[in-house]
Amino acid sequence: MAIWPPFRFAGIRVPTIAEDFSHARVELRLHWYNRNYVGAHFGGNLFSMTDPFWMLLLMQRLGPDYMVWDRAGEISFEKPGRGTVHAEFHVDPAVVDAIRDAAAGGDKVLRWFETEVRDQAGDVVARVRKQIYVRRKRGR
C-alpha cells in the first residue's frame, strides 16, 4: 500500500498491518501539498486514510467465502489536525465470529465500525464511521 497512488500522493503511510490482518495503523504527515486553506490537514485526506481498512481487514479475516464491501461512511471533524495524525484499526475475533454467524444463512450483514484519527498528543482530530456489507458467497 506504500505505493498505492491515492495514499502516496496524499502523504498517507501504512507502517503496520498485522500478518493475520487483525490490526493496522495508518499515518498522515502534514505537508504543503495536503494542507487546507487554514494550514490543517485536508478533510478528504483524513477520510481517505481510513477508507479501505475495515473492508480490507475483514476480507482477509473472513476469507474467500464472503463478499465484503464498504456501504456507507461518515466523518466528523473534532479539531484541526496538524503535524502527524494516525488511525488504528483492531478487528476483534468475536466480531468476526458474530459476522460469520449472522451471514451463515446467506443473509446480508451490515455492521458499523468506528475509528478515531488522533494527533501526536493523542487528541481526537476526527471520528470516522464505516458501514461494511458482508454476505456469504452463493454456493459456499
N, C-alpha and C positions, 0 to 999 in steps of 0.2 A: 504493500500500500504506500510505501515511501515514494514511489514514482508515479502513482496514480494522479493524472493531471488535475482533477478538481481539488485534491489535497495539496499537491506540490505547489501549485500556483497561488494557493491561498495562505501558505505558510503553516499548514497543518501537518503534524508529525504523529506517528503511531509508535511510541517507544516500546510498548508492551502489548502482546497478545499471547495469552497462555496457550501452551501446546494443546490443552484439552478444550480450548475455546470457552473456558468458564469466566474469563476476565480479560478486559482490555483497558488500556489507558491511552488517552489522546491528548495532545498538547497543541496549543496555538500561541505562537510568539507574535508580539506586536511589531509590525514593520511599516515602513512608509506606504507600501502598496496594499495593506489590508486595514488601514485606519479609516474611520469615518470622518465626517466634517469637523467633529469636536475632538479628534485625536484618540478616540477609544476604538476598541475592536468593532469592526463592521458586523452588524447583527446577522447578516446572511452567513458569514463565516462561522459565527458561534453556532448557528443551527447546523451548518454543513459538517462541522467537526463531530457532531453527534449523530448525524443522519443514518449511516448504514449499520451501525454496530449492533443494535438489538437484533436486527434481522440476520446479520451475518453470524453472530454468536449462536442464535437459536437454530439457524440452518445446520450448523455444524454439530450442535449438541443433540438435535433431534434425529439427524441422519437423513439419508436419501429417500426415505419413505414418506416424507412430508413436504408439502408446498408451504413456503414461508414468504410472506410479503409484508412490506410496510403498507399500512392502510391509511393512517392519519398521523399528523404531527402538529404540535403547537409549542410555542416558546413564550416565556415571559421574562422580560429583562428586569433584573433587580437593581443593578448598579452598573456604572460604566466599567468595562473591562480594560485594564491597562496592563502592560507587561505580559508575562506568560500566564495563560489560563489553561486549565486542564479539566478533563471529564473522565470518570471511571465507570466501568460497566462490570457488574458482577451477576452472573447467571446462577441462581440458586438451583441446585439439583431437585429440590422439592417442587419448584415451579415447572421445571422440565417434565417431571413426572405427572404433575397436575394437567399440563397441556396434553401430554400423551393420552392420559385417561379421558380427558374431555373430547379428544379427537378420535378416539378408538372406533366409534361407530360411523365415522365418515362425516360427522358434523364439522362445520367451521368453528374455529375458536378465535375470539377477538380478545386480546389482552393488552392493557396499557402498561407501559414501563416508563419509569421516571429517571432522569439523570440531572444532576446539578453540575453546572460549569462553575468552577471556583478559580479565584485568583491565587497569587503566591502567598497571601496572608490567610488563605482558607475561607475568605468571604465568598458568598454566593453571588455570582455575576448574572447567571441566567438559570432558569429551570426549564427543562425540555421534557415533553411527554411524547411518546410514540406509541401508536396503536399497531400491534402486529396481528396479522391474519395468519392462521395456521389451519391446514386441513391435511388429513391423511390422503396420500395419492390413491386414486382408484386402482383396484386390483392388487393392493399390497396389504 
